[in-house]
Amino acid sequence: MRIDEETTQTAASDRPQDDGAGNERARASAADIYERVKHDASEELGRPVPSLIFSGLFAGACVGFGAVASAAASTALAGHHDAKLVGAIFFPIGFIVVIIGRAQLFTENTLYPVTLVLDERRHLLATLRLWIVVLAANLIGAMLFALLITKTSAIAPDVAAAVAQAGHKATVGSWASFFWSAVLGGWAIALVAWLIQSGTAVIGQIALIWALVFLFGVLQLDHAVSTTIEVMCATLRSEVQVGHALAWFAVVLLGNIAGGVLITALLNYGQVRAGGD
C-alpha cells in the first residue's frame, strides 16, 4: 500500500483543478489521471493473493455474461440484417459488471501497475505476481462459466450453440490476424481502464465502458478472457481442437499485452512524463 502522501495527492486530483490562471477546470488532466492510476495500482499490488484469486474468479466468470447476452440477442434476431449489431449492443454487459464491480480482469486492472513499474522498477516482481494470479483465476472462472453453459441446461440450447459458434469463428484465420485483433482488443479495454479514472460518476463510467466495449464487440476483437470463454465452449463441444485453442490463446494473450500494456501504458506514461497535459 502507498503512504498517506499519495492518498492525499489522489484525493486532491479528484477536485476541480486550477488551470494556472485562477480558473477551475472540471476535466481531469492526463497528469491527474496518471496519479489516480498509480494510487489504484499501489492498492492492487498490496492485496493478498486470496483476495486476488476470488476477484479474478469473479471477473473471469462474470465477463461471460456479455458473450451470452450477445448470443441471445443475435439468436432472437436470427436472419435479420441487424442481428450482429444488436448482439454487439449487449456485449458490454459483462465488462460493465466486472469493471464497475472492481474485479480483477486481465488487461484491465492489470494495466495499472505498469505505471508504477515505469517509475520504479522495484514493483516489477509484484506486478508479475499480480498478472499470473489474476490470469490464472480469470481462466478458471472462464472455464467454470463455459462448463455451465455447455454441460447444463442453464441457457437455451440455441444460445449455447451460438456462443460456441462465435468461439469457433474466433479461431478461424491466420495467426497474424489473431495477434493484431488482440492488439486492438487489448488497447480498447486498457483505454477503458485509463479513461474511467477521469471521473467518479458511475453513470458516466458505465457509458464510457459501453461505448468502447461496443466497438470491441462490433469489430469482433479478441480478448484473452472474454473471447476465450467462447472458444472454451467451442472446445467443450468438440468444434475446436484443444491444441489449436491453446495456440490461439497464446497468440491472443501476447497481442492483448502488446496492445493493453505496451501501447496504452507507455503512450500515456510518455505524455505525462514529457510534460503534456
C-alpha positions in Angstrom: 0.0 0.0 0.0 1.1 3.6 -0.6 1.8 6.1 2.1 -0.7 8.8 3.1 1.0 11.4 0.9 -0.1 9.6 -2.3 -3.6 9.2 -1.0 -3.7 12.9 -0.3 -2.5 13.6 -3.9 -5.2 11.4 -5.3 -7.9 13.0 -3.2 -6.7 16.4 -4.4 -6.8 15.3 -8.0 -10.5 14.4 -7.6 -11.3 18.0 -7.0 -11.6 20.6 -9.8 -8.1 21.6 -10.9 -6.8 25.2 -11.3 -5.6 25.9 -14.8 -2.9 28.3 -13.6 -4.9 31.5 -14.4 -7.2 31.3 -11.3 -9.9 29.3 -13.1 -11.1 25.9 -12.2 -11.4 23.1 -14.8 -13.6 20.1 -14.1 -12.0 17.9 -16.7 -9.1 15.9 -15.2 -5.7 16.4 -16.9 -3.5 13.5 -18.1 -1.4 14.0 -15.0 -4.4 13.8 -12.8 -5.5 10.5 -14.3 -1.9 9.2 -14.1 -1.8 9.9 -10.4 -5.1 8.2 -9.8 -4.0 5.2 -11.8 -0.8 5.0 -9.7 -2.8 5.1 -6.5 -5.1 2.3 -7.6 -2.1 0.3 -8.7 -0.4 0.5 -5.3 -3.6 -0.7 -3.7 -3.9 -3.6 -6.2 -0.3 -4.7 -5.6 -0.9 -4.6 -1.8 -3.9 -7.0 -2.0 -3.3 -10.5 -0.6 -3.2 -13.4 -3.0 -6.5 -15.0 -1.8 -8.3 -11.7 -2.4 -6.8 -11.5 -5.9 -7.9 -15.1 -6.6 -11.5 -14.6 -5.6 -11.7 -11.3 -7.5 -10.1 -12.9 -10.6 -12.6 -15.8 -10.4 -15.5 -13.4 -10.2 -14.2 -11.4 -13.2 -13.4 -14.5 -15.3 -16.9 -15.9 -14.8 -19.0 -12.7 -14.9 -17.4 -11.3 -18.1 -19.0 -14.3 -19.9 -22.5 -12.7 -19.4 -21.6 -10.4 -22.2 -21.0 -13.3 -24.6 -24.2 -14.9 -23.6 -26.3 -11.7 -23.8 -24.8 -11.0 -27.3 -25.5 -14.6 -28.4 -29.1 -14.5 -27.1 -29.8 -11.2 -28.9 -28.3 -12.4 -32.1 -30.2 -15.7 -31.9 -33.5 -13.9 -31.3 -33.0 -11.9 -34.4 -31.6 -14.8 -36.5 -31.8 -14.0 -40.2 -32.3 -10.2 -39.6 -29.6 -8.0 -41.1 -29.2 -6.1 -37.8 -28.6 -9.2 -35.7 -24.9 -8.7 -35.4 -25.3 -5.0 -34.5 -27.9 -5.7 -31.8 -25.6 -8.5 -30.4 -22.8 -6.0 -30.1 -25.0 -3.6 -28.2 -25.5 -6.2 -25.5 -21.9 -7.5 -25.4 -20.6 -4.8 -23.0 -22.8 -6.1 -20.1 -20.1 -8.5 -18.8 -17.4 -5.8 -18.8 -19.7 -3.3 -17.1 -20.3 -5.8 -14.3 -16.6 -6.6 -13.9 -15.2 -3.1 -14.1 -17.8 -1.3 -12.0 -17.6 -4.2 -9.6 -13.9 -3.5 -9.3 -13.0 -7.1 -10.1 -9.6 -8.2 -11.4 -9.7 -8.7 -15.2 -6.5 -9.3 -17.2 -5.7 -6.3 -19.5 -8.0 -4.0 -17.4 -6.8 -3.6 -13.8 -3.5 -5.3 -14.7 -2.7 -2.2 -16.7 -2.4 0.0 -13.6 0.8 -1.5 -12.0 2.7 -0.9 -15.2 2.6 2.8 -14.4 4.4 2.1 -11.2 7.0 -0.2 -12.8 7.8 2.6 -15.4 8.5 4.9 -12.5 10.0 2.4 -10.0 11.4 -0.9 -11.2 11.1 -2.4 -7.7 7.4 -3.1 -8.4 8.2 -5.5 -11.3 8.1 -8.7 -9.3 4.9 -7.7 -7.6 3.4 -6.8 -10.9 4.3 -10.2 -12.4 2.8 -11.9 -9.4 -0.4 -9.9 -9.9 -0.5 -10.9 -13.6 0.0 -14.6 -13.0 -2.5 -14.9 -10.2 -5.2 -12.8 -12.0 -4.8 -14.5 -15.3 -5.0 -18.0 -13.8 -8.0 -17.1 -11.7 -9.7 -15.5 -14.8 -9.2 -18.6 -16.8 -10.5 -20.9 -14.1 -13.6 -18.6 -13.7 -14.0 -18.6 -17.5 -13.8 -22.4 -17.7 -16.4 -22.8 -14.9 -18.7 -20.4 -16.8 -18.1 -22.3 -20.1 -18.9 -25.6 -18.4 -22.1 -24.1 -17.0 -23.2 -23.1 -20.5 -22.2 -26.2 -22.4 -22.8 -29.0 -19.8 -26.1 -27.9 -18.2 -29.4 -26.6 -19.3 -28.8 -23.2 -17.7 -29.4 -21.4 -21.0 -31.4 -22.3 -24.1 -29.6 -24.8 -26.4 -29.6 -22.5 -29.4 -28.0 -19.7 -27.3 -25.3 -22.1 -26.1 -24.7 -23.2 -29.7 -24.4 -19.5 -30.7 -21.8 -18.9 -28.1 -19.8 -21.9 -29.2 -20.2 -20.9 -32.9 -18.7 -17.5 -32.0 -15.8 -19.3 -30.4 -15.2 -21.4 -33.4 -15.3 -18.4 -35.7 -12.8 -16.6 -33.5 -10.2 -19.3 -34.1 -10.6 -19.3 -37.9 -8.0 -17.2 -39.6 -4.3 -16.5 -39.7 -2.0 -16.2 -36.7 -1.3 -12.6 -37.7 -5.0 -11.8 -37.8 -5.4 -13.2 -34.3 -2.4 -11.2 -33.0 -3.4 -7.8 -34.4 -7.1 -8.3 -33.5 -5.9 -8.9 -29.9 -3.6 -5.9 -30.0 -6.6 -3.7 -30.8 -8.7 -5.6 -28.3 -6.2 -5.1 -25.5 -5.8 -1.5 -26.5 -9.5 -0.8 -26.3 -10.0 -2.5 -22.9 -6.9 -0.8 -21.4 -8.3 2.5 -22.6 -11.4 1.9 -20.7 -9.3 1.3 -17.5 -7.4 4.6 -18.1 -10.4 6.8 -19.1 -12.7 5.8 -16.3 -10.2 7.4 -13.9 -11.1 10.8 -15.4 -14.3 11.0 -13.4 -16.2 9.4 -10.5 -19.8 9.4 -11.7 -20.9 5.8 -12.1 -23.3 6.5 -14.9 -20.6 8.3 -16.8 -18.2 5.3 -16.3 -20.9 2.9 -17.5 -21.5 5.0 -20.6 -17.7 5.0 -21.3 -17.4 1.3 -20.8 -20.3 0.6 -23.1 -19.1 2.8 -25.9 -15.6 1.3 -26.0 -16.6 -2.3 -25.5 -19.4 -1.9 -28.0 -16.7 -1.1 -30.5 -14.8 -4.1 -29.3 -17.9 -6.3 -29.9 -18.9 -4.9 -33.3 -15.4 -5.3 -34.6 -15.2 -8.8 -33.1 -11.8 -8.1 -31.5 -10.1 -10.8 -29.4 -9.7 -10.8 -25.6 -7.7 -13.4 -23.6 -10.6 -13.9 -21.2 -13.9 -12.8 -22.8 -13.3 -14.4 -26.2 -11.6 -17.4 -24.5 -14.9 -18.2 -22.9 -16.5 -18.6 -26.3 -13.5 -20.7 -27.5 -13.8 -22.9 -24.4 -17.4 -23.5 -25.2 -16.5 -24.5 -28.8 -13.7 -26.8 -27.5 -16.0 -28.4 -25.0 -18.5 -29.1 -27.8 -15.6 -30.6 -29.9 -15.9 -27.8 -32.5 -12.3 -26.7 -31.9 -9.3 -28.9 -31.1 -7.6 -28.4 -27.8 -4.2 -27.8 -29.3 -5.5 -25.2 -31.7 -7.4 -23.5 -28.9 -4.2 -23.3 -26.8 -2.1 -21.9 -29.6 -4.8 -19.4 -30.4 -4.9 -18.3 -26.7 -1.1 -17.8 -26.6 -1.2 -15.5 -29.6 -4.2 -13.5 -28.3 -2.5 -13.2 -24.9 0.6 -11.7 -26.4 -1.5 -9.4 -28.6 -3.5 -8.2 -25.6 -0.3 -7.5 -23.6 1.2 -5.6 -26.5 -2.0 -3.5 -27.1 -3.0 -3.0 -23.5 0.3 -2.6 -21.7 3.0 -1.6 -24.2 0.9 0.8 -26.2 -1.6 2.4 -23.8 0.6 2.4 -20.7 3.7 3.6 -22.5 1.9 6.3 -24.5 0.1 7.7 -21.5 3.2 7.5 -19.4 5.1 9.3 -22.1 2.6 12.2 -22.4 2.6 12.8 -18.7 6.4 12.5 -18.2 7.0 14.6 -21.3 5.0 17.4 -19.6 1.9 17.0 -21.7 -1.5 17.8 -20.0 
